[in-house]
Amino acid sequence: MTSYVIKDVAILDGKPTDIVIKDGVIAEIGNGLSADQTIDGSGCVALPGLVDLHTHLREPGREDAETVLSGSRAAAMGGFTAIHAMANTNPVADTAGVVEQVWRLGQAAGLVDVRPVGAVTMGLEGTALAELGAMADSAAAVRVFSDDGKCVHDAALMRRALEYVKAFDGVVAQHAQEPRLTEGAQMNEGVVSGKLGLAGWPAVAEEAIIARDVLLAHHVGSRLHICHLSTAGSVEIIRWAKSRGINVTAEVTPHHLYFTDEVVETYDPIFKVNPPLRTKADVEAVRAGLADGTINIVATDHAPHPSEDKDCEWTAAAFGMTGLESALSVVFETMVQTGLMNWAAVADRMSVAPAQIGRVSSQGQPIAVGSPANLVIFDPRVSQEVDARKTVSASRNTPYAGRTLPGKVVATFYRGTPTVLNGELNA
Amino acid sequence: MKHLLSAADLGYDDAILILDTAKQLAAATEQGVGKLPPLRGRTVVNLFYEDSTRTRISFEAAAKRLSADVINFSAKGSSVSKGESLKDTALTLEAMGADAVVIRHNSSGAPHRLANAGWISGGVVNAGDGTHEHPTQALLDAFTLRNHLRNGDGDLKGVNVTIVGDVLHSRVARSNVLLLNTLGAKVRLVAPPTLLPYGIEDWDCEVSYDLDASLEGSDAVMMLRVQRERMNAAYFPNAHEYSSRYGLNVTRMNRLAESAIVMHPGPMNRGMEISADVADSDRSVIVEQVANGVSVRMAVLYLILGGSESK
């Protein structure tokens, strides 16, 4: 196995040093080191390989939008070494068979750890529990369960799911959306929706479910995770729940850190996403919540769609945007360049904490001798204009197209092998 | 003026130019000179994804009176019903050489998309999109108000217009609030709180839940259509209660100033938001609104398709 040395790279916020990668682990850290192949890391930052708790890979069922392989490639380009494949495929990942299929496809791709998420309810229909234990016991060893795309809105069913997954240290990741309050909803309910005449998705529809579910998790003593938290009120509820000792974690997406609902004034469906882009006050609140740890992690909610589902009128378009390839740059711009977080905090929110929530043992480890060599080398000095035609994902629905984002992933190492080298996919 | 997508696109001078042009075109039409020649050889497509009688006929009459060739494209009985996308329909119209597309669509923002997505090069006129806007309706309302309250000249400074009904789902209300403000009028919206959009307090208008308290001082009352199916979604208890609290009946009409007019964009629900006696009264200018619609749409098409007074 080829050994690599990354020269003069800063480990998180530290001073420049050399890192030697050999036989799948970090073999040496220090000055004046050498190896078979040398990578210039001067000016760059080394972070533990990123872990995404929320990725839509679309396989099986919508291979025209993304496959496990194309999504793995996009993940590697973004600096990820582990991703969690959401369950809303066709067929739904609600049996051991489907999660094992996705897991095997991930192994075959071999670019990141692909951890399947199991559905909470059969067919995501919200009426009967899926075979949670069978999925947990399968080769895929599922630990995260989610009906993402739909809310587990039945309170009794949610309670049972929270209780049941305790048997195998699982977690229910809730897509918090009260369905009756969001019928036909197209965008955030606010001043902009009133002006544009698009049906509103009120903040309360998210907050009401989160409030209910933290109380349920408290009552049954379970672990709860909240997907793509998007409102200031949700941050307040999570903060309150944590102050009470409730075992809840939460994620925010890069796009909710970056955009406000004012971009919807273009009526360009590239900005149509669920939960919707919110107001400036919400963006400030989720940034503050991520900085102070109320929100534990950044998760991409990478949601690829073919162009025909976006090159149309707003209400006909699909919800969702891609995010794997841009996530680190967006977090850099919104959280690091603003002075809200340092690189150690970025490593925590994008690698350490998501690996813990997903129970991914070999990921999110400190950059230290003996750790598995899952690493990303990021150059914060350059910036690049996002070109949707050049995405590695099979879909082009990036909301950052035409915008300039700071920083660039120079290299990604997955179990000691470079999946990205010199900013190019190495696979 | 390249497109007309929103009443917000119209500055004061643009709005006055359209109204003055409409006035001239109406006068020319009344003189019985027959068809006017300015749009000869130009093609206007009426692309209607929603059923609409009066707006489509109004645009068709406007284009024909200016000698344009008119193609009516309705979603029923066309490839749209076979699932063709707006993009492909737009590309087809572009290939056929449409100079302007008049679009009515149930999706808010569809005209905006048609104009800005790079699918077509011609002008786009919004003939009503979802619950967003209906700018030519606002123009014909302004034209009607100006004729009755300002002798057909200038702007609407100091005119008090009360708009009553389902503001939440009304593209007519949105366009009117924008345009009437541009022309100097004062707008008051009256509706049950359930039928007002979130964030209405940021709009440039007064808001009231009480119709009776809003009649005095109104120079014009514009009643909006309320769809009966709204009561199934709990916006109000039933048609009778709506009508008694927010309907315009003769008792309420008699409390209006002598000179005040009653308007309705149509189609009316007689007995719901407006009583038949009011609709047919001397105060009602509803039929006149329809006639003015043709003149205003002539002006819009004329200015968009490169009429000599266009910028």
Interface residues (C-beta under 8 A of the other chain):
Chain A: Q186 E189 G190 V191 V192 S193 G194 K195 L196 G197 L198 A199 G200 P202 T266 Y267 D268 E308 D311 C312 E313 W314 T315 A316
Chain B: S85 L86 K87 H105 N106 S107 S108 G109 A110 H112 R113 N116 A117 D129 G130 T131 H132 E133 R171 R174 P197 Y198 G199 I200 D202 W203
